[in-house]
């Protein structure tokens, strides 16, 4: 078995470099383990490729014969510790559930009325977070045992019980609407059914006037309407308006998901040819960047980096995107940093018509990812064409075609890039004085089902008229 595919190695590879120092402190804490062999094992896996067990054992214990059972026990123990670390990291970032568990812990110990100043402050902060969403602070929403405790202690307090019912309903509606929105988004890709979600019943309940001032309900309801009826742009604007107004009422992970719903909506509109959404998606990206919603554990995904640059270039924000390309470089994962930076800087230079700079950036970079490699080759193709280097371009087309056939680029991507090569070849061969031939090529480009560079080809043909 390739150890790189094991659950332990996969987990360690998933931990960002920025957290490794914290992980080492965790593994050194006697509260969690008194073993002194966990850090060396973690360091060895985190900093080196792991091919097989015997090599790993030799790196750790060069003077001891290989012991498969002992190594498996060590790896299992480290895996459990790291899972504890991940769980505690999530717990530490969630003030609301910390306070819920603290309240449960106090009551279990008979300390219902005794709270430290620090715990009271934390509970007040958690209460403020939840109440912003329109759901009153209620530990019972996370732990049903609290309901029983409160009912036993205050059996005659009907108002308190009714308030808890209202809080449960708000939390239920918010959660169900969130799942419905996720299902609608999933249906865009996998065409899944919504029948089992009781959408009409949930939405009917959420549309009652009693929830009009509850952000956790109205925001997801607006998101649902946007996804249900994407043709009506007013639903998109209603959702994004509420998103901006209530964003501080949600924790980062949840608000990140809501921003992604709006961004994905814009992408679908752009894919259908609605270019006005370049501005809309750029506005969302800029807001998400400014508030840290696009980062996960301090990392900006390379896909978001590429998409932000594309949106800004289409919107004509060349000065802004120049700063972004440089400023956000350090937020990318180290292994993708240089390739993503050089490619996107080349895209900017292409828009500035600085073709020498484009060629220099693209030719010195190493694009291991096949799709990024093909995107870079396409940009190089356009640069050769616009520079009038037809001989170099013809050689480039042959090499690009061979690369596509050699690499396992499947489905949509393979068809798209082969079409780009094919239509570029036709563009080079068309007689610029043959209006009939030009019109036939234009018709074929317009009718082609998969062609991401359609607008570029049409622009090139315009020069022949």
C-alpha positions as CSV (number, residue, x, y, z in Angstrom):
1,X,0.0,0.0,0.0
2,X,1.2,3.5,-0.9
3,X,1.5,5.3,2.4
4,X,0.8,8.6,0.7
5,X,-2.8,7.3,0.3
6,X,-3.2,6.4,3.9
7,X,-5.7,8.3,6.1
8,X,-2.9,9.6,8.4
9,X,-0.7,10.9,5.6
10,X,-3.7,12.4,3.8
11,X,-4.7,14.2,7.0
12,X,-1.2,15.6,7.6
13,X,-1.0,16.8,4.0
14,X,-4.3,18.5,4.4
15,X,-3.0,20.6,7.4
16,X,-1.7,24.0,6.2
17,X,1.9,24.8,6.8
18,X,0.8,27.7,8.9
19,X,-0.7,25.3,11.5
20,X,2.3,23.0,11.9
21,X,3.8,24.9,14.7
22,X,0.5,24.8,16.6
23,X,0.3,21.0,15.9
24,X,3.8,20.5,17.4
25,X,2.7,22.3,20.6
26,X,-0.4,20.2,20.8
27,X,1.6,17.0,20.4
28,X,4.1,18.2,23.1
29,X,1.3,18.8,25.6
30,X,1.2,16.2,28.4
31,X,-2.5,16.8,28.8
32,X,-3.0,14.9,25.5
33,X,-0.1,12.6,25.4
34,X,3.1,11.8,27.3
35,X,4.7,10.0,24.4
36,X,7.8,11.6,22.9
37,X,7.7,9.8,19.6
38,X,4.7,11.6,18.1
39,X,6.5,14.8,17.0
40,X,9.3,13.0,15.1
41,X,6.7,10.9,13.3
42,X,4.6,13.9,12.4
43,X,7.7,15.9,11.3
44,X,9.0,13.0,9.1
45,X,5.6,12.6,7.3
46,X,4.9,16.4,7.1
47,X,8.3,17.3,5.5
48,X,9.1,14.3,3.3
49,X,7.5,12.0,0.8
50,X,6.4,8.7,2.3
51,X,6.9,5.7,0.0
52,X,6.6,2.6,2.2
53,X,6.6,1.6,5.9
54,X,10.1,0.2,6.0
55,X,11.6,3.4,4.7
56,X,9.6,5.5,7.2
57,X,10.8,3.2,10.0
58,X,14.4,3.5,8.9
59,X,14.2,7.3,8.8
60,X,12.8,7.3,12.4
61,X,14.8,4.4,13.9
62,X,17.9,3.7,11.8
63,X,19.4,1.5,14.6
64,X,16.4,-0.7,15.1
65,X,15.1,-3.6,12.9
66,X,11.8,-2.9,11.1
67,X,8.7,-3.6,13.3
68,X,5.5,-3.4,11.3
69,X,3.2,-3.8,14.2
70,X,4.9,-1.1,16.2
71,X,4.8,1.3,13.3
72,X,1.1,0.7,12.7
73,X,0.4,1.4,16.4
74,X,2.4,4.6,16.2
75,X,0.6,5.8,13.1
76,X,-2.8,4.9,14.6
77,X,-2.0,6.8,17.8
78,X,-0.8,9.9,15.9
79,X,-3.9,9.7,13.7
80,X,-6.2,9.8,16.8
81,X,-4.3,12.7,18.3
82,X,-4.5,14.7,15.1
83,X,-8.2,14.1,14.8
84,X,-8.5,15.4,18.4
85,X,-6.5,18.5,17.3
86,X,-8.8,19.1,14.3
87,X,-11.9,18.7,16.6
88,X,-10.5,21.1,19.2
89,X,-9.6,23.6,16.4
90,X,-13.2,23.7,15.2
91,X,-14.5,23.9,18.8
92,X,-12.1,26.9,19.5
93,X,-13.4,28.8,16.5
94,X,-17.1,28.5,17.5
95,X,-17.9,30.8,20.4
96,X,-21.6,29.8,20.4
97,X,-21.0,26.0,20.9
98,X,-18.3,26.7,23.5
99,X,-20.8,28.5,25.6
100,X,-23.4,25.8,25.0
101,X,-21.1,23.1,26.3
102,X,-20.0,25.4,29.2
103,X,-23.6,25.9,30.2
104,X,-24.2,22.1,30.1
105,X,-21.0,21.5,32.1
106,X,-22.0,24.0,34.8
107,X,-25.5,22.6,35.2
108,X,-24.2,19.0,35.4
109,X,-22.0,20.1,38.3
110,X,-24.8,21.9,40.1
111,X,-23.5,25.4,39.2
112,X,-26.6,26.8,37.6
113,X,-26.3,30.2,39.1
114,X,-22.5,30.4,39.6
115,X,-20.5,31.8,36.6
116,X,-17.0,33.3,36.4
117,X,-16.7,36.8,35.0
118,X,-14.9,35.3,31.9
119,X,-17.5,32.7,31.2
120,X,-20.3,35.3,31.5
121,X,-18.5,37.6,29.1
122,X,-18.1,34.7,26.6
123,X,-21.7,33.8,27.0
124,X,-22.7,37.4,26.4
125,X,-20.6,37.5,23.2
126,X,-22.1,34.2,22.0
127,X,-25.6,35.5,22.8
128,X,-24.9,38.6,20.7
129,X,-23.7,36.5,17.7
130,X,-26.8,34.4,17.7
131,X,-29.3,37.2,18.3
132,X,-28.0,39.0,15.3
133,X,-29.3,36.1,13.3
134,X,-32.7,36.6,14.9
135,X,-32.4,33.4,16.9
136,X,-32.3,34.1,20.6
137,X,-29.4,32.6,22.5
138,X,-30.6,29.1,23.5
139,X,-28.2,26.3,24.6
140,X,-31.0,23.9,24.1
141,X,-30.7,24.3,20.3
142,X,-27.4,22.4,20.4
143,X,-28.1,20.1,23.3
144,X,-31.6,18.8,24.0
145,X,-30.7,17.9,27.6
146,X,-30.8,21.7,28.4
147,X,-34.5,21.7,27.7
148,X,-35.2,19.0,30.3
149,X,-33.0,20.8,32.8
150,X,-34.7,24.2,32.3
151,X,-38.2,22.6,32.4
152,X,-37.6,20.8,35.6
153,X,-36.2,23.9,37.3
154,X,-39.0,26.2,36.0
155,X,-42.1,24.0,35.4
156,X,-44.5,27.0,35.7
157,X,-42.6,29.3,33.3
158,X,-44.8,28.9,30.2
159,X,-43.4,32.1,28.5
160,X,-39.9,30.7,28.8
161,X,-41.0,27.4,27.3
162,X,-42.8,29.2,24.5
163,X,-39.7,31.2,23.7
164,X,-37.7,28.0,23.5
165,X,-40.2,26.6,21.0
166,X,-39.8,29.8,18.9
167,X,-36.1,29.4,19.0
168,X,-36.2,25.8,17.9
169,X,-38.5,26.7,15.0
170,X,-36.1,29.5,13.9
171,X,-33.1,27.2,14.1
172,X,-35.0,24.4,12.3
173,X,-36.2,26.7,9.4
174,X,-32.7,28.2,9.0
175,X,-31.2,24.7,8.8
176,X,-33.8,23.3,6.4
177,X,-33.6,26.2,4.1
178,X,-29.8,25.9,4.1
179,X,-30.1,22.3,3.0
180,X,-32.6,23.2,0.3
181,X,-30.3,25.8,-1.1
182,X,-27.4,23.3,-1.1
183,X,-29.7,20.8,-2.9
184,X,-30.6,23.4,-5.5
185,X,-26.9,24.2,-6.1
186,X,-26.1,20.5,-6.3
187,X,-28.9,19.9,-8.8
188,X,-27.2,22.4,-11.2
189,X,-24.4,19.8,-11.5
190,X,-25.9,16.4,-10.8
191,X,-29.6,16.9,-11.6
192,X,-30.7,15.4,-8.3
193,X,-34.3,15.3,-7.1
194,X,-35.8,17.7,-4.5
195,X,-38.9,15.6,-3.8
196,X,-37.7,14.3,-0.4
197,X,-37.0,17.8,1.0
198,X,-40.6,19.0,1.4
199,X,-39.6,22.3,-0.2
200,X,-43.1,23.8,-0.5
201,X,-43.9,23.0,3.2
202,X,-40.7,24.5,4.5
203,X,-40.9,27.6,2.3
204,X,-44.5,28.2,3.2
205,X,-43.6,28.2,6.9
206,X,-40.6,30.5,6.3
207,X,-42.7,33.0,4.5
208,X,-44.8,33.7,7.6
209,X,-44.6,37.3,8.8
210,X,-43.2,36.2,12.2
211,X,-39.9,35.5,10.5
212,X,-39.5,38.8,8.6
213,X,-37.0,40.2,11.1
214,X,-35.0,36.9,11.5
215,X,-31.9,37.2,9.3
216,X,-31.1,33.4,9.6
217,X,-34.5,32.7,7.9
218,X,-35.0,35.6,5.4
219,X,-31.4,35.3,4.0
220,X,-31.7,31.6,3.2
221,X,-35.2,32.2,1.9
222,X,-33.8,34.9,-0.5
223,X,-31.1,32.5,-1.5
224,X,-33.7,29.8,-2.3
225,X,-35.7,32.2,-4.5
226,X,-32.5,33.1,-6.4
227,X,-31.6,29.5,-7.1
228,X,-35.2,28.4,-7.8
229,X,-35.8,31.2,-10.4
230,X,-32.3,32.2,-11.9
231,X,-33.8,34.0,-14.8
232,X,-35.3,36.7,-12.5
233,X,-32.2,38.9,-11.7
234,X,-34.2,40.8,-9.1
235,X,-34.0,37.7,-6.8
236,X,-30.2,37.8,-7.1
237,X,-30.1,41.5,-6.2
238,X,-32.5,40.9,-3.3
239,X,-30.3,38.1,-2.0
240,X,-27.0,40.0,-2.3
241,X,-28.5,43.1,-0.7
242,X,-29.6,41.0,2.4
243,X,-26.1,39.3,2.3
244,X,-24.4,42.6,2.6
245,X,-26.8,43.8,5.3
246,X,-26.7,40.7,7.5
247,X,-23.2,39.3,6.9
248,X,-21.9,40.1,10.4
249,X,-24.7,38.0,11.8
250,X,-23.1,34.8,10.6
251,X,-19.9,33.0,11.3
252,X,-17.2,32.9,8.6
253,X,-17.8,29.3,7.4
254,X,-21.5,29.9,6.9
255,X,-21.2,33.3,5.3
256,X,-18.5,31.9,3.0
257,X,-21.0,29.3,1.8
258,X,-23.6,32.1,1.2
259,X,-21.1,34.2,-0.8
260,X,-20.2,31.1,-2.8
261,X,-23.9,30.6,-3.7
262,X,-24.0,34.2,-5.1
263,X,-20.7,33.8,-6.9
264,X,-21.8,30.5,-8.5
265,X,-25.0,32.1,-9.6
266,X,-22.9,34.8,-11.4
267,X,-20.7,32.2,-13.0
268,X,-23.8,30.4,-14.4
269,X,-25.1,33.7,-15.8
270,X,-21.7,34.4,-17.4
271,X,-21.6,30.9,-18.9
272,X,-24.9,31.7,-20.5
273,X,-23.4,34.8,-22.1
274,X,-24.6,37.5,-19.7
275,X,-21.5,39.7,-19.5
276,X,-22.9,42.2,-17.1
277,X,-22.2,39.7,-14.4
278,X,-18.5,40.2,-14.6
279,X,-19.0,43.3,-12.6
280,X,-21.4,41.6,-10.2
281,X,-19.1,38.7,-9.5
282,X,-16.1,41.0,-9.1
283,X,-18.0,43.0,-6.5
284,X,-18.7,39.9,-4.6
285,X,-15.1,38.7,-4.8
286,X,-13.9,42.1,-3.6
287,X,-16.3,42.1,-0.6
288,X,-15.4,38.6,0.2
289,X,-11.7,39.4,0.1
290,X,-12.0,42.5,2.2
291,X,-13.9,40.6,4.9
292,X,-11.8,37.4,4.8
293,X,-14.7,35.2,3.6
294,X,-12.8,33.7,0.7
295,X,-9.9,32.4,2.9
296,X,-9.9,28.9,4.5
297,X,-7.3,28.6,7.2
298,X,-5.6,31.7,5.8
299,X,-5.4,30.2,2.3
300,X,-6.9,31.5,-0.9
301,X,-7.8,28.8,-3.4
302,X,-5.9,29.0,-6.7
303,X,-9.3,28.6,-8.5
304,X,-10.7,31.7,-6.7
305,X,-7.4,33.5,-7.6
306,X,-7.8,32.6,-11.3
307,X,-11.5,33.5,-11.3
308,X,-11.0,36.9,-9.6
309,X,-8.3,37.8,-12.2
310,X,-10.6,36.8,-15.0
311,X,-13.5,38.8,-13.7
312,X,-11.4,41.9,-13.1
313,X,-9.8,41.7,-16.6
314,X,-13.3,41.4,-18.3
315,X,-14.5,44.4,-16.2
316,X,-11.5,46.4,-17.3
317,X,-10.1,46.9,-13.8
318,X,-6.5,46.5,-14.9
319,X,-4.9,48.6,-12.1
320,X,-6.9,46.9,-9.4
321,X,-6.1,43.4,-10.7
322,X,-2.4,44.3,-11.0
323,X,-2.3,45.0,-7.2
324,X,-4.4,41.9,-6.5
325,X,-2.2,39.5,-8.4
326,X,0.8,40.7,-6.4
327,X,-0.9,41.2,-3.0
328,X,-2.7,37.9,-3.0
329,X,0.2,35.8,-4.2
330,X,1.3,35.1,-0.6
331,X,-2.2,33.7,0.2
332,X,-1.9,30.8,-2.2
333,X,-0.7,27.3,-1.3
334,X,3.0,27.2,-1.7
335,X,3.0,24.5,-4.4
336,X,0.7,26.5,-6.7
337,X,2.0,29.9,-5.9
338,X,4.6,30.6,-8.6
339,X,2.7,28.9,-11.4
340,X,-0.6,30.7,-10.6
341,X,1.2,34.0,-10.2
342,X,3.1,33.9,-13.5
343,X,0.0,32.7,-15.4
344,X,-2.2,35.5,-14.1
345,X,0.4,38.1,-14.5
346,X,0.8,36.9,-18.1
347,X,-3.0,37.3,-18.6
348,X,-2.7,40.9,-17.4
349,X,0.2,41.7,-19.8
350,X,-1.8,40.1,-22.6
351,X,-4.7,42.6,-21.9
352,X,-2.1,45.4,-21.9
353,X,-0.8,44.1,-25.3
354,X,2.7,43.7,-23.8
355,X,3.3,40.5,-25.8
356,X,7.1,40.2,-25.0
357,X,6.3,40.1,-21.3
358,X,3.6,37.5,-21.9
359,X,6.0,35.2,-23.7
360,X,8.7,35.6,-21.1
361,X,6.3,34.8,-18.2
362,X,4.7,31.8,-19.9
363,X,7.9,30.3,-21.3
364,X,9.8,30.3,-18.0
365,X,7.0,28.8,-15.9
366,X,6.4,25.1,-15.2
367,X,2.7,24.3,-15.4
368,X,2.3,20.8,-14.1
369,X,-1.4,20.9,-13.7
370,X,-2.8,19.8,-17.2
371,X,-5.7,22.3,-17.2
372,X,-3.5,25.2,-16.2
373,X,-1.0,24.1,-18.7
374,X,-3.7,24.2,-21.4
375,X,-4.9,27.6,-20.3
376,X,-1.3,28.8,-20.6
377,X,-0.9,27.2,-24.0
378,X,-4.1,28.9,-25.1
379,X,-2.9,32.3,-24.0
380,X,0.4,31.7,-25.8
381,X,-1.6,30.7,-28.9
382,X,-3.5,34.0,-28.8
383,X,-0.2,35.9,-28.3
384,X,1.5,34.3,-31.2
385,X,-1.5,35.0,-33.4
386,X,-1.8,38.7,-32.4
387,X,2.0,39.1,-32.8
388,X,1.8,37.8,-36.4
389,X,4.1,34.8,-35.7
390,X,2.2,32.4,-37.9
391,X,5.1,29.8,-38.2
392,X,5.6,29.7,-34.5
393,X,1.9,29.4,-34.0
394,X,1.5,26.5,-36.4
395,X,4.2,24.6,-34.5
396,X,2.5,25.5,-31.3
397,X,-0.9,24.2,-32.5
398,X,0.7,20.8,-33.4
399,X,2.4,20.6,-30.0
400,X,-0.8,21.6,-28.2
401,X,-2.9,19.0,-30.1
402,X,-0.4,16.3,-29.2
403,X,-0.4,17.4,-25.6
404,X,-4.2,17.1,-25.4
405,X,-4.2,13.6,-26.9
406,X,-1.4,12.5,-24.7
407,X,-2.8,13.8,-21.4
408,X,-5.9,12.4,-19.8
409,X,-7.9,15.5,-20.4
410,X,-11.5,14.3,-20.6
411,X,-15.0,15.4,-21.5
412,X,-15.7,19.1,-21.8
413,X,-12.1,20.2,-21.4
414,X,-10.7,17.9,-24.1
415,X,-13.5,18.9,-26.6
416,X,-13.0,22.6,-25.8
417,X,-9.2,22.7,-26.3
418,X,-9.3,20.6,-29.4
419,X,-11.9,23.0,-30.8
420,X,-9.6,25.9,-30.0
421,X,-6.8,24.3,-31.9
422,X,-9.1,23.4,-34.8
423,X,-10.6,26.9,-35.2
424,X,-7.2,28.6,-34.8
425,X,-6.0,26.4,-37.7
426,X,-9.0,27.4,-39.8
427,X,-8.4,31.0,-38.9
428,X,-4.9,30.8,-40.2
429,X,-6.0,29.1,-43.4
430,X,-9.1,31.3,-44.3
431,X,-8.7,33.5,-47.3
432,X,-9.2,37.1,-46.0
433,X,-10.7,38.1,-49.4
434,X,-13.2,35.3,-49.4
435,X,-16.3,36.8,-47.7
436,X,-18.2,33.5,-48.2
437,X,-15.5,31.5,-46.5
438,X,-15.2,34.0,-43.6
439,X,-19.0,33.9,-43.0
440,X,-19.0,30.1,-43.1
441,X,-16.2,30.1,-40.4
442,X,-18.1,32.7,-38.3
443,X,-21.3,30.6,-38.5
444,X,-19.4,27.4,-37.4
445,X,-17.9,29.3,-34.5
446,X,-21.2,30.7,-33.4
447,X,-22.9,27.3,-33.6
448,X,-20.1,25.4,-31.9
449,X,-21.4,23.9,-28.6
450,X,-18.2,24.0,-26.5
451,X,-15.8,26.9,-27.2
452,X,-14.6,29.1,-24.4
453,X,-12.6,31.4,-26.7
454,X,-15.7,32.1,-29.0
455,X,-15.5,35.9,-28.4
456,X,-11.8,36.0,-29.3
457,X,-12.4,34.1,-32.5
458,X,-15.2,36.4,-33.5
459,X,-13.1,39.5,-32.7
460,X,-10.3,38.1,-35.0
461,X,-12.8,37.6,-37.8
462,X,-14.1,41.1,-37.5
463,X,-10.8,42.4,-38.7
464,X,-11.4,40.6,-42.1
465,X,-14.5,42.6,-42.9
